[in-house]
Amino acid sequence: MKTKKVSVPSLRARKHEGKRIAMVTAYDALFARMVDESGVDVVLVGDSLGTVFQGLDNTLAVELDDIIYHCRAVARGVSRAHIVGDMPFMSYQLSPEQALSSAGQVIKKGRAESVKLEGGAEVAESVRRIVRAGIPVMGHLGLTPQSIHAMGGHRIQGRDEEARDRLISDARILEEAGVFAIVLEGIPLEAARDVTALVDVPTIGIGAGPHCDGQVLVLPDLLGLTDKFRPRFLKRYESFAERGRKAVSTFVEEVQQGLFPAEEHSFSVDELRERDRPAQPADA
């Protein structure tokens, strides 16, 4: 039986149904298929691909074409989950017109089903323009990685009452502008709890405590493919880096010792001839 596709209306309804949203990143068809079959609700093609796949120090150098390329790959592996394409740095900050054009490319060329952009009141008009064009938008508040230089690094935001009030104000402005959900990153759990209670759209947390309507993690972090990145908010569900190194080391040893490939991994001429020989009629 065909599984029902996760849609924007169904994600919005989760908040009132009390059903938590599970979101993870993916950047290629292989891992996208794996997480889709695992039951995640949303696959985010994040600009985090810059750090986890391109080896960059931050996300600022990620290009719109990078996002489109990886969205297209992910779309080939997903049949159920909703696909969100990140809007990279300087693909929407110049004007609402630029934001709409960039969002349209992520949807049309990348085959994403919605877009995500960072910021509050300052991006509200861009959100409105994109939503009016029929493109769903996910917001992103708190620790916004595209603003790391302004923030002085990856620092927890919303620490005091003034900052908390600003988060609430920005969340309400984004809701009014038409976002269907808001990512809350790197803020105290109390601030995330207050924002979640005061907006009518789902919040999805990362480093924002347990009170959000859903949670997101970067897949290589979740799987332990990167074992040097150990922030407090991260829970590793596997240790694939360690297991992967062990597997490849075993392969190297077997090659050096002449143990691989063995006969069962090889083809002989006689075997191939037998395989290609036409089948004989049953009554021959």
C-alpha positions as CSV (number, residue, x, y, z in Angstrom):
1,M,0.0,0.0,0.0
2,K,1.3,3.4,-0.9
3,T,2.3,5.6,2.0
4,K,0.6,9.0,2.3
5,K,2.9,11.9,1.5
6,V,3.6,14.3,4.4
7,S,2.2,17.7,3.4
8,V,2.4,21.3,4.8
9,P,-1.2,21.2,6.1
10,S,-0.6,17.8,7.8
11,L,2.6,19.3,9.5
12,R,0.7,22.3,10.7
13,A,-2.0,20.1,12.1
14,R,0.5,18.2,14.2
15,K,0.7,21.0,16.7
16,H,-3.0,20.8,17.6
17,E,-3.0,17.0,17.5
18,G,-0.1,16.8,19.9
19,K,2.0,14.8,17.5
20,R,5.8,15.6,17.4
21,I,7.6,16.3,14.2
22,A,10.9,14.5,13.4
23,M,13.1,16.3,10.9
24,V,16.7,15.3,9.8
25,T,19.0,16.6,7.1
26,A,20.0,14.6,4.0
27,Y,22.1,15.6,1.0
28,D,21.9,12.7,-1.4
29,A,19.5,10.0,-2.6
30,L,21.1,7.2,-0.6
31,F,20.7,8.7,2.8
32,A,17.4,10.4,1.8
33,R,15.9,7.0,1.0
34,M,17.2,5.6,4.3
35,V,15.7,8.3,6.5
36,D,12.5,8.4,4.5
37,E,12.0,4.6,5.0
38,S,12.8,5.2,8.7
39,G,9.7,7.3,9.1
40,V,11.0,10.9,9.4
41,D,8.4,13.5,8.7
42,V,10.7,16.2,7.1
43,V,14.0,16.0,5.2
44,L,15.9,19.2,5.3
45,V,18.5,19.8,2.6
46,G,20.4,22.2,4.8
47,D,23.2,24.6,4.1
48,S,24.9,22.5,6.7
49,L,26.1,20.6,3.7
50,G,28.9,23.2,3.5
51,T,30.4,22.0,6.8
52,V,29.6,18.3,6.8
53,F,30.0,17.5,3.1
54,Q,32.2,20.3,1.6
55,G,34.6,20.6,4.5
56,L,34.0,24.3,5.0
57,D,34.4,26.1,8.4
58,N,30.8,27.5,8.2
59,T,27.8,27.7,5.8
60,L,28.5,31.1,4.3
61,A,30.1,29.9,1.1
62,V,27.3,27.5,0.1
63,E,25.8,28.6,-3.2
64,L,22.2,28.4,-4.4
65,D,23.3,25.9,-7.1
66,D,24.7,23.7,-4.3
67,I,21.3,23.5,-2.6
68,I,19.5,22.9,-5.9
69,Y,21.9,20.1,-6.8
70,H,21.5,18.3,-3.5
71,C,17.7,18.9,-3.3
72,R,17.4,17.2,-6.7
73,A,19.4,14.2,-5.5
74,V,17.3,14.0,-2.3
75,A,14.1,14.1,-4.2
76,R,15.0,11.0,-6.0
77,G,15.3,9.1,-2.7
78,V,12.2,10.4,-0.9
79,S,8.6,9.2,-1.4
80,R,6.9,10.0,1.9
81,A,8.7,12.8,3.8
82,H,8.3,16.5,3.1
83,I,11.4,18.0,1.5
84,V,12.6,21.5,2.7
85,G,15.4,23.3,0.8
86,D,17.5,25.8,2.7
87,M,18.0,29.3,1.3
88,P,21.8,29.9,1.5
89,F,23.5,33.1,2.5
90,M,22.9,36.0,0.2
91,S,20.3,34.2,-1.9
92,Y,17.4,36.2,-0.3
93,Q,18.9,39.1,1.7
94,L,19.1,41.7,-1.1
95,S,15.3,42.1,-1.8
96,P,12.0,40.3,-1.7
97,E,12.3,39.9,-5.5
98,Q,15.6,38.1,-5.1
99,A,14.2,35.9,-2.3
100,L,11.2,34.9,-4.5
101,S,13.5,34.1,-7.5
102,S,15.8,32.0,-5.4
103,A,12.9,30.1,-3.7
104,G,11.4,29.5,-7.1
105,Q,14.6,27.8,-8.3
106,V,14.8,25.6,-5.2
107,I,11.3,24.4,-5.9
108,K,11.4,24.2,-9.7
109,K,14.9,23.0,-10.3
110,G,15.6,21.3,-7.0
111,R,12.2,19.6,-6.6
112,A,12.0,20.7,-3.0
113,E,8.5,21.2,-1.6
114,S,9.2,24.2,0.6
115,V,12.1,26.5,1.5
116,K,13.7,27.6,4.8
117,L,15.3,31.0,5.5
118,E,16.8,32.6,8.5
119,G,15.7,35.8,10.3
120,G,12.7,37.5,11.9
121,A,11.2,40.9,11.1
122,E,13.9,41.7,8.6
123,V,12.8,38.9,6.3
124,A,9.1,39.2,6.8
125,E,8.4,40.9,3.5
126,S,10.4,38.3,1.6
127,V,8.4,35.5,3.4
128,R,5.2,37.2,2.3
129,R,6.3,37.4,-1.3
130,I,7.3,33.8,-1.4
131,V,4.2,32.5,0.3
132,R,2.0,34.6,-2.1
133,A,3.6,32.8,-5.0
134,G,2.4,29.5,-3.5
135,I,5.7,28.4,-2.0
136,P,5.6,27.2,1.6
137,V,8.2,28.8,3.9
138,M,9.8,27.5,7.1
139,G,11.3,30.1,9.4
140,H,14.5,29.9,11.5
141,L,15.1,31.9,14.7
142,G,17.6,31.9,17.5
143,L,21.2,30.9,16.6
144,T,21.1,31.5,12.9
145,P,24.4,30.2,11.4
146,Q,24.4,32.6,8.5
147,S,24.9,35.4,11.1
148,I,27.8,33.8,13.0
149,H,30.1,36.8,12.5
150,A,27.5,39.2,13.8
151,M,26.8,36.9,16.8
152,G,30.5,36.4,17.5
153,G,30.3,32.6,16.8
154,H,27.9,29.8,17.5
155,R,26.6,31.3,20.7
156,I,23.3,30.5,22.5
157,Q,20.8,33.3,21.8
158,G,17.7,34.5,23.8
159,R,19.6,34.6,27.1
160,D,17.8,37.5,28.8
161,E,14.3,38.9,28.9
162,E,14.9,41.4,26.2
163,A,16.3,38.8,23.8
164,R,13.4,36.4,24.7
165,D,10.8,39.1,23.9
166,R,12.6,39.7,20.6
167,L,12.3,36.0,19.8
168,I,8.6,36.0,20.6
169,S,8.0,39.2,18.5
170,D,10.0,37.7,15.5
171,A,8.1,34.4,15.8
172,R,4.7,36.2,15.7
173,I,5.8,38.4,12.7
174,L,6.9,35.3,10.8
175,E,3.6,33.6,11.6
176,E,1.7,36.6,10.4
177,A,3.9,36.6,7.2
178,G,2.8,33.0,6.5
179,V,5.4,30.5,7.6
180,F,4.1,27.0,8.3
181,A,6.7,26.2,10.9
182,I,9.7,27.8,12.7
183,V,13.1,26.2,13.5
184,L,14.3,27.4,16.9
185,E,18.1,26.8,17.2
186,G,20.4,27.4,20.1
187,I,18.1,29.1,22.7
188,P,17.3,28.3,26.3
189,L,14.5,25.8,26.8
190,E,12.4,28.4,28.7
191,A,12.5,30.8,25.7
192,A,11.6,27.9,23.3
193,R,8.8,26.9,25.6
194,D,7.4,30.5,25.6
195,V,7.7,30.9,21.8
196,T,6.1,27.5,21.2
197,A,3.1,28.4,23.4
198,L,2.5,31.8,21.8
199,V,2.5,30.9,18.1
200,D,0.0,28.8,16.2
201,V,2.5,27.1,13.9
202,P,4.8,24.2,14.9
203,T,8.3,24.9,16.3
204,I,11.1,22.5,15.5
205,G,14.0,22.7,17.9
206,I,17.7,22.0,17.7
207,G,19.5,22.9,20.9
208,A,16.3,24.4,22.2
209,G,15.1,21.9,24.8
210,P,12.1,19.5,24.9
211,H,9.2,21.9,24.7
212,C,9.2,22.4,20.9
213,D,6.6,20.7,18.6
214,G,9.4,18.8,16.9
215,Q,13.1,18.2,16.7
216,V,15.8,18.3,14.0
217,L,19.3,16.9,13.9
218,V,22.0,16.9,11.2
219,L,22.1,13.3,10.0
220,P,26.0,12.9,10.0
221,D,25.9,14.1,13.6
222,L,23.0,11.8,14.6
223,L,24.8,8.8,13.0
224,G,28.2,9.6,14.5
225,L,29.8,10.0,11.0
226,T,31.5,13.1,12.5
227,D,33.0,12.2,15.8
228,K,34.8,15.5,16.6
229,F,31.7,17.7,16.8
230,R,30.2,17.2,20.2
231,P,27.8,20.0,21.3
232,R,25.7,19.5,24.4
233,F,22.4,19.3,22.5
234,L,23.5,16.4,20.2
235,K,22.6,12.8,21.0
236,R,24.5,10.3,18.9
237,Y,22.4,7.3,17.9
238,E,25.2,5.4,16.3
239,S,29.1,5.5,15.9
240,F,29.4,5.1,12.1
241,A,32.8,6.9,11.9
242,E,34.4,4.4,14.2
243,R,32.7,1.4,12.6
244,G,33.4,2.8,9.1
245,R,37.1,3.2,9.8
246,K,37.3,-0.4,11.2
247,A,35.5,-1.7,8.0
248,V,37.8,0.1,5.6
249,S,40.9,-0.9,7.7
250,T,39.9,-4.5,7.4
251,F,39.4,-4.1,3.6
252,V,42.9,-2.5,3.3
253,E,44.5,-5.4,5.3
254,E,42.7,-8.1,3.2
255,V,43.9,-6.4,0.0
256,Q,47.5,-6.2,1.2
257,Q,47.4,-9.8,2.4
258,G,45.8,-11.1,-0.8
259,L,42.7,-12.2,0.9
260,F,40.3,-10.1,-1.1
261,P,39.0,-10.7,-3.7
262,A,38.5,-14.5,-3.0
263,E,37.1,-16.9,-5.6
264,E,33.5,-16.2,-4.6
265,H,34.1,-12.5,-5.6
266,S,35.5,-13.3,-9.0
267,F,34.3,-14.6,-12.4
268,S,35.7,-17.5,-14.4
269,V,35.4,-17.9,-18.2
270,D,33.7,-21.3,-17.8
271,E,31.1,-19.8,-15.4
272,L,30.3,-17.0,-17.8
273,R,29.9,-19.4,-20.7
274,E,27.6,-21.6,-18.7
275,R,25.6,-18.5,-17.7
276,D,25.3,-17.3,-21.3
277,R,24.4,-20.7,-22.8
278,P,20.7,-20.7,-24.1
279,A,18.3,-22.8,-22.0
280,Q,17.4,-26.1,-23.5
281,P,13.7,-27.0,-24.1
282,A,12.2,-29.2,-21.4
283,D,11.5,-32.1,-23.8
284,A,14.8,-32.0,-25.6
